[in-house]
Each structure stands twice: as C-alpha cells, then as structure tokens.
Amino acid sequence: MKEKTLCHAGELFLIEQLQKNFQYNLKSLVAGIGDDAAVIKYGKDYLLFTTDMMLEGVHFDLHYITPYQLGFKLISVNVSDIYAMGGTPMYALLNIALRKKTETSFFNMLFKGIKHALSYYKTILIGGDISAVRKDIYLSATIIGSTTKPILRSGAKEGDKIYVTGYLGESACGLEILKKKGMRVKPSNNLLKRHLMPAARNPDKLKGIATSMIDISDGLLIDLTRLCDESKVGARIYEEKIPVSPQMRKTALSLGLSPLNLAMTGGEDYELLFTAPHNKKIKAIYIGDIVKSERVIIDKLGFKKAFEPKGYQHF
Ligand SMILES: [Mg+2]
C-alpha cells in the first residue's frame, strides 16, 4: 500500500499526533503544543513562548511585498500569538536565511521593517542566527512574552458568547487585489495595508473577561475549530453577524469573489477570536455562542449547516 503523505494526513492531524507524543507532566508547563504560545509558570507570573516562520513561495511572494513590509509582518504575526494569550511581548529572536546574491539594501530594508515593528510593540531583539540559502528565503521569529493570567484556547464554556475584534477577510481580499495586479502596489487602502503590514490586536481590555482566545491567522472557521477542539465544546455562529466591511464587500464582488467566504476562510487577519460569559458587557463583535457539541453556521434564513475547519492548512 502506498504511504500516506503529509498532505493526506492534514495539518490538524499532524499537530494532534505531536501533542500526543510530546506530553509532559510538569507542574510549571501550563500549556504546550496546541495553543498560540507555550505557557510556563515562572514565580508569580507566566512566561509565553511562540515561534512562527515565513517562507518565500509559501507565505509571501516578493513580487507583491517589499522587504520592509515583510520585516514588519514577521514581527506582527508573532506578536499576535503572544497577544492571543493575553500577554505582553518582551523579547525577540530571529532566524533569517537569505540568498548569497541578495543585495545589502534588501537586508537593510528587511531589518528596518523589523525595527519599526519591534518599537511599535515595545519589544527588543536579543539574538538569532543568519544563514545563506540556495533558493527560497526563510524567515522565522521567536517572541518571549509574559502575563499575570494567560488566556488559553481551552477555557470556553457552554453558554459563553463568541466575539471577534474586527472585520474579517480583509487581508485575504488584499492578497486577491495584489494577485490581480501581479505586482507591488502602494498600500493605499485598508485591504492592502492589512495584508502587507498587519497590526496585531492588543488584548489588554479583554483580560479578566475572555474565557478563551485565539488569533485568526488561518481563517475564522479553522481557528474557531481549534478553539472548540481545545475547549471540547461546539459553536453556533450567525452568518449575518460575521463582520464584513463595506470596502471588502465591494472589492470582493468586483473581483467575482464571495465576501462571506473570504470572511470565514481567509487567513492573516490577526483579529482576536475569543469567548466570554454571556452576562459580560464586551466592546467587540458578537458572532455566536458556545454550545455543547454541534458546530454550525446559521444562515440568514435560519437554516443550519455544519461547518468544516476550512481555511489555510499547510498540508
Ligand atoms: Mg495563533
């Protein structure tokens, strides 16, 4: 019989296997594989560790993004995972592999973008590694943060409400504009800005309120599935409550795309998706409720359909 490929196994399954194989019974390890960041109890506080890579041809295309924007984005996507734990970023480490023939101006602009983002998030660079690479560029950042109370993916309870912090599908729509143009364009509108230089959402106002949280990096449906899996609950979301900006709707339709589909499955928005008790007053967008086990979308006519973890999966 032919051996199963990674693509057939799927990313969610692969991570599930790793979670099972690397389980530790350590008092200090509050959360390991399976959350946005690892959580280690350290004295009275908790340290947070996260790492995320960006690969040329997989995560970015230099025909669309400048080295400066790339540097900024690399830090934002990692800070977003610290924010998703209710944390504050503190230190950054970088692993960068570039082609031997890359101009020094590329290197300088990449690090200018990195520096801009680090100062924006009040984080400092403390080390890393640089290497040459034969073909595709490789970038990876590790961010260390802290919090007094981590917000895990696993804390959602039946009866909690589900919220997001802003418009969805913006970044995916921005990418579609770039693909259509086939070249770099100035980030003259919000959709392009949110794709090229996303800003992570600060969770400070959600501390002590949110019962569970994740950042939307791969798409609403897949990230909601991850949160539900970790919390061992279901979710009922309402199609008409999913926030779509007028600009995204208009642009998506003009490109022949479904705005709702972009909002539900488009990645890289870096909005926070969280749950909170139903009786709390929350300044965020309510999109549905945590229920016992079913995972469904209710459409405008009130019809239910089960949702799949659709969104960006590497395998
Ligand atoms: Mg995340």
Residues whose N, C-alpha, C, O or C-beta is under 5 A from the ligand:
A	BS01	MG	D36 D81 D215 S217
